[in-house]
């Protein structure tokens, strides 16, 4: 039988010490024994595993970054090694060679997941390699937020072999309006760990917010910016709400990108917390969560609010209607429809039982659909190295004796990846 081209013979002898006692102590002898006897006897050696490279556009506590950090924890909890990288670390390096070197050094098949459209430059570099690369897309494209905002001036970067991962069905359809030739896309809904959320929601808030017994706290979670629309909510909704209900307060949690204009008479009722590492304590202390955004996809703060059992009122943008069923586990209104938003707020402020019921329904929605142990299982199902396809595309390897899964993996990792041999059609 033809000896395999790539075989961890040292590890084979380490795991089968009796062979050394028989005088098998060199590469040629170890390979000959494995071919003639080892496979039939089921003798072991360390097989090629996978390593996942996660590349994030930034290191922050914003939604997309937190999702990727949660993916990292999920892989690690399933005993899959992860290398976490950030765009600023890899922007000016040969990323393909960097990944190849780490994968070969550790004997692991590389899988790359690039996070957000901002990582398009890295995706483009990897598209010219034969490294299996997924593009984890969280954004929503429209006239106010076109591709060039993310540094994408042409959509060729979406072409195979890059495989997009979308966080909802609607976000997939949104991108396909502009890039109809996308193929092999995957949809993996955002998810969160209920144990993690339970621990985080009970932490002490980083910045104290005083709440009296009769206060009703309305909170908006997310960066204070034009897209999140907090200024318009304050002008069109909160002032009117405060005029009617003296005990109402507004809490804003998130990075501050714009200076809000607040009338003097309402300043004591609007608490701007700013950026925090953990927003859960603020959600947990709130009575009502509002999302007044002009543009969203599948926001984590709604999932966090669901888990905390808080009623959510949201503009019906992006994929939010995949999360919220109106009047069942939350309330939806058309973007900037302040009258509808006010109507829902009045109902929740005046009716504690409605608050509780909607909150309970939201909690059940989370437990049934968005626990990461449900949604993130899809990451474990992502297509990996197709060894049969690899041999089909590289006929000469079969003739050289590479004729099974492990040999194909070893060949790809220690030779094919450097020769840029095809692994995709």
C-alpha positions in Angstrom: 0.0 0.0 0.0 1.3 3.5 -0.9 2.4 5.4 2.2 0.4 8.5 3.1 2.0 11.7 2.2 1.2 13.4 5.6 1.1 11.4 8.7 2.0 12.4 12.3 4.3 9.5 12.8 5.9 10.9 16.0 2.5 11.2 17.7 1.6 7.7 16.3 4.6 6.2 18.2 3.9 8.3 21.3 0.4 6.8 21.5 1.6 3.3 20.6 4.6 2.8 22.8 4.7 -1.0 22.1 5.8 -0.2 18.6 9.0 1.5 19.9 9.7 -1.6 21.9 9.5 -3.6 18.7 12.1 -1.4 17.1 9.8 0.9 15.1 11.3 4.3 15.9 11.7 6.2 12.6 9.3 7.8 10.1 9.5 5.2 7.4 9.0 2.3 9.7 6.1 4.1 11.5 4.3 4.8 8.2 4.9 1.3 6.9 3.4 -0.1 10.1 0.3 2.2 10.0 -0.4 1.3 6.4 0.0 -2.5 6.9 -1.4 -3.0 10.4 -2.3 0.2 12.2 -5.4 1.1 10.2 -6.8 -2.5 10.5 -6.0 -2.6 14.2 -7.6 0.7 14.8 -4.5 2.2 16.3 -4.8 5.9 17.2 -2.9 9.1 16.4 -3.8 12.7 16.8 -6.1 13.7 13.9 -6.5 17.1 12.4 -9.0 19.2 14.4 -10.3 22.6 13.6 -9.4 26.0 14.9 -11.8 29.0 14.5 -10.4 32.4 13.8 -12.8 35.2 14.8 -11.9 38.6 13.3 -13.9 41.5 14.8 -14.0 45.0 13.4 -13.4 46.5 16.8 -13.0 45.7 20.5 -15.9 47.3 22.2 -19.1 46.5 24.1 -21.4 47.2 21.2 -23.9 44.7 19.8 -22.0 43.0 17.0 -18.8 42.8 19.1 -20.7 41.2 22.0 -22.3 38.7 19.6 -18.9 37.6 18.4 -17.6 37.3 21.9 -20.5 35.1 22.7 -19.7 32.9 19.7 -16.2 32.6 21.0 -17.4 31.4 24.4 -19.8 29.0 22.7 -17.0 27.4 20.6 -14.8 27.2 23.7 -17.5 25.5 25.7 -17.7 22.9 22.9 -13.9 22.3 23.2 -13.1 24.0 19.9 -10.0 26.2 20.0 -10.5 29.9 19.0 -8.2 32.7 18.0 -9.8 36.1 18.5 -8.4 38.9 16.4 -9.3 42.5 15.9 -9.1 44.5 12.6 -6.5 46.9 13.9 -4.2 44.0 14.7 -4.4 42.4 11.2 -5.1 45.2 8.9 -1.6 45.6 7.6 -0.4 41.9 7.7 -0.6 39.0 5.3 -3.6 37.6 7.1 -3.8 34.4 5.0 -0.2 33.5 5.8 -0.7 34.3 9.5 -3.7 32.0 9.7 -1.9 29.2 7.8 1.1 29.4 10.1 -1.0 29.1 13.3 -3.1 26.3 11.8 -0.1 24.3 10.7 1.8 24.8 13.9 -1.2 23.5 15.9 -2.3 20.8 13.4 -5.8 22.3 13.1 -7.9 22.9 10.0 -8.6 26.7 9.9 -12.1 28.3 9.7 -12.4 32.1 9.6 -15.4 34.2 10.6 -15.1 37.9 9.8 -17.5 40.1 11.8 -19.5 42.9 10.1 -19.2 44.7 6.8 -16.4 46.8 8.2 -14.1 43.8 7.8 -14.5 43.8 4.0 -10.8 44.5 3.4 -9.9 41.3 5.3 -12.6 39.3 3.6 -11.3 40.5 0.2 -7.8 39.3 1.1 -9.0 35.9 2.2 -11.2 35.5 -0.9 -7.9 35.1 -2.8 -6.8 32.2 -0.6 -8.2 28.7 -0.1 -9.0 29.3 3.5 -12.6 28.6 4.4 -14.1 32.0 5.2 -17.5 33.1 6.5 -18.6 36.7 6.6 -20.9 37.4 9.6 -23.0 40.3 8.5 -25.0 42.3 11.1 -25.8 45.5 9.1 -28.8 46.8 7.2 -28.2 48.6 3.9 -30.4 51.5 2.7 -30.0 55.0 1.3 -29.0 56.5 4.6 -26.4 53.7 5.2 -25.1 52.4 1.8 -22.2 50.0 1.3 -19.6 52.7 0.9 -20.2 53.7 4.6 -18.4 50.5 5.4 -15.6 51.0 2.8 -17.2 48.7 0.2 -17.2 50.3 -3.2 -18.0 47.2 -5.3 -19.9 44.1 -4.3 -17.5 41.6 -5.9 -16.2 40.9 -2.4 -19.5 38.9 -1.8 -18.6 36.4 -4.6 -17.8 32.8 -3.8 -15.8 31.3 -2.1 -16.9 33.8 0.7 -19.9 32.4 2.5 -22.1 35.1 4.2 -23.8 34.4 7.5 -26.9 36.6 8.2 -28.5 37.2 11.5 -32.1 37.0 10.2 -34.1 36.2 7.1 -34.9 39.9 6.5 -31.3 41.0 6.7 -30.4 38.4 4.1 -33.2 39.7 1.8 -32.0 43.2 2.4 -28.5 42.5 1.2 -29.7 40.4 -1.7 -31.6 43.5 -3.0 -28.2 45.0 -3.7 -26.1 41.7 -4.3 -28.5 39.3 -5.9 -25.8 36.8 -6.9 -25.0 35.8 -3.2 -24.8 32.0 -2.9 -24.6 29.4 -0.1 -25.6 31.9 2.5 -26.4 30.8 6.1 -28.8 32.3 8.6 -28.0 32.1 12.3 -30.2 34.2 14.6 -28.6 36.1 17.4 -28.7 34.2 20.7 -27.6 34.8 24.3 -26.7 32.5 27.2 -29.4 32.5 29.8 -26.9 31.7 32.6 -24.7 34.6 31.5 -27.7 37.0 31.4 -28.9 35.8 34.8 -25.5 36.6 36.3 -25.1 39.9 34.5 -28.5 41.3 35.3 -27.9 41.0 39.0 -24.6 42.9 38.9 -24.4 46.4 40.5 -24.8 49.1 37.9 -21.5 50.7 36.9 -23.2 54.2 37.3 -25.9 54.6 39.8 -29.4 55.5 38.7 -31.7 56.4 41.6 -35.3 55.0 41.3 -38.1 56.0 43.7 -40.8 53.4 44.5 -43.4 55.1 42.3 -41.1 55.9 39.4 -41.7 54.4 36.0 -38.4 54.0 34.1 -38.4 54.0 30.3 -35.0 53.0 28.9 -33.4 53.2 25.5 -30.3 50.9 25.2 -27.7 51.6 22.5 -25.4 54.2 21.2 -26.7 57.8 21.4 -26.6 58.6 17.7 -28.9 59.7 14.8 -29.6 56.1 13.8 -30.9 55.2 17.2 -33.1 58.4 17.1 -33.1 59.3 20.8 -33.3 63.0 20.1 -36.6 62.6 18.1 -38.0 60.3 20.8 -37.3 62.9 23.4 -38.8 65.7 21.4 -41.9 63.9 20.0 -42.7 61.3 22.7 -41.0 61.8 26.1 -41.9 65.4 26.6 -45.6 64.6 26.1 -45.3 61.5 28.2 -43.7 63.4 31.0 -46.3 66.1 30.9 -49.0 63.5 31.5 -47.1 61.3 34.0 -45.0 63.1 36.6 -43.4 59.9 37.8 -41.9 58.9 34.4 -38.1 59.0 33.8 -36.0 58.3 30.7 -32.7 56.4 31.0 -30.3 56.3 28.0 -27.5 53.7 28.1 -24.8 53.6 25.4 -21.9 55.3 23.7 -22.5 59.0 23.2 -21.9 60.1 19.6 -24.0 63.3 19.6 -24.9 66.0 22.1 -28.6 65.8 22.9 -30.6 69.0 23.2 -32.9 68.7 26.3 -35.2 71.4 27.5 -34.3 72.7 31.0 -37.5 71.7 32.6 -37.0 68.0 31.7 -33.3 67.6 32.4 -33.8 66.1 35.9 -36.0 63.4 34.3 -33.6 62.3 31.6 -30.6 60.3 32.8 -27.8 59.8 30.4 -25.7 56.9 31.6 -23.3 56.7 28.7 -21.3 53.6 27.7 -21.1 50.7 30.2 -19.7 47.2 29.9 -22.9 45.7 31.1 -26.3 47.2 30.3 -28.3 44.3 31.9 -28.7 46.0 35.3 -30.3 49.0 33.7 -32.7 46.9 31.6 -33.6 44.9 34.8 -34.4 48.1 36.7 -36.5 49.5 33.9 -40.2 49.2 33.6 -40.4 49.7 29.8 -37.8 49.4 27.0 -38.2 51.5 23.9 -36.3 51.2 20.6 -37.1 54.3 18.4 -34.4 53.5 15.8 -34.5 54.4 12.2 -32.3 51.4 11.3 -31.8 48.2 13.1 -31.3 44.5 12.1 -31.7 42.1 15.1 -30.7 44.1 18.2 -29.4 42.2 21.2 -30.9 44.7 23.6 -34.4 43.4 22.7 -33.3 39.8 23.5 -31.8 41.0 26.7 -35.1 42.8 27.6 -37.0 39.7 26.7 -34.9 37.7 29.1 -35.4 40.2 31.9 -39.2 40.1 31.3 -39.5 43.7 30.3 -42.1 44.9 27.8 -40.6 46.3 24.6 -42.0 49.0 22.3 -40.1 49.2 19.0 -40.1 50.9 15.6 -40.8 48.2 13.0 -37.6 48.4 11.1 -35.1 45.8 9.9 -35.8 42.3 11.3 -37.6 43.4 14.5 -40.9 42.0 13.3 -39.2 38.6 13.3 -38.6 39.1 17.0 -41.7 40.9 18.1 -45.3 39.8 17.5 -47.3 43.0 17.9 -49.6 43.0 21.0 -48.3 39.6 22.1 -44.6 39.8 23.2 -44.2 43.5 22.5 -45.5 46.4 20.5 -44.5 47.7 17.0 -45.0 51.0 15.4 -44.0 52.5 12.1 -40.7 54.5 12.2 -41.3 58.0 13.7 -45.0 57.3 14.3 -44.9 59.0 17.7 -48.7 58.8 18.2 -48.6 55.0 18.2 -45.5 54.9 20.4 -47.3 57.2 22.9 -50.4 55.1 22.8 -48.4 52.0 23.7 -46.5 53.8 26.4 -49.7 55.2 28.0 -51.1 51.7 28.1 -48.1 50.2 29.8 -47.6 53.0 32.2 -51.2 52.8 33.4 -51.5 49.0 33.4 -49.0 47.1 35.4 -50.7 43.8 34.6 -50.2 44.5 30.8 -46.6 45.2 31.5 -46.2 41.9 33.3 -48.1 39.9 30.7 -46.1 41.3 27.8 -42.9 40.8 29.7 -43.7 37.2 30.5 -44.5 36.5 26.8 -41.1 38.1 25.9 -39.3 35.9 28.4 -41.0 32.8 26.9 -40.0 33.9 23.4 -36.4 34.1 24.5 -36.3 30.7 26.2 -38.0 29.0 23.3 -36.1 30.6 20.4 -33.1 32.7 21.4 -31.2 30.9 24.1 -27.7 30.5 22.5 -27.8 26.7 23.1 -30.6 26.7 20.5 -29.4 29.3 18.0 -25.6 28.8 18.2 -25.9 25.1 17.4 -25.9 26.3 13.8 -22.3 27.3 14.2 -21.4 23.7 14.9 -23.2 22.7 11.7 -21.4 25.1 9.4 -19.9 23.3 6.4 -16.2 22.6 7.0 -13.5 20.8 5.0 -15.1 18.6 2.3 -12.4 16.1 1.8 -14.2 14.3 -1.0 -14.6 17.5 -2.9 -10.9 18.3 -2.2 -9.8 15.0 -3.8 -12.3 15.4 -6.6 -10.8 18.8 -7.5 -7.2 17.5 -7.1 -7.1 14.2 -8.9 -3.3 13.8 -8.6 -3.6 13.3 -4.9 -5.6 10.1 -5.1 -2.9 8.7 -7.4 -0.3 9.6 -4.8 -2.2 7.7 -2.1 -4.2 10.4 -0.5 -7.5 8.4 -0.4 -9.3 9.0 2.9 -10.5 11.8 5.1 -7.5 12.1 7.4 -5.0 12.0 4.7 -6.9 14.6 2.7 -7.0 16.9 5.8 -3.3 16.4 6.4 -2.4 17.1 2.8 -4.5 20.3 2.7 -3.1 21.6 6.0 0.6 20.9 5.3 0.7 21.2 1.6 -2.5 22.1 -0.2 -3.0 25.3 1.8 0.4 26.6 0.7 -0.1 25.6 -2.9 -3.5 27.3 -2.9 -5.1 24.1 -4.1 -8.8 24.3 -4.7 -11.2 23.3 -1.9 -14.2 25.1 -3.5 -16.0 24.7 -6.8 
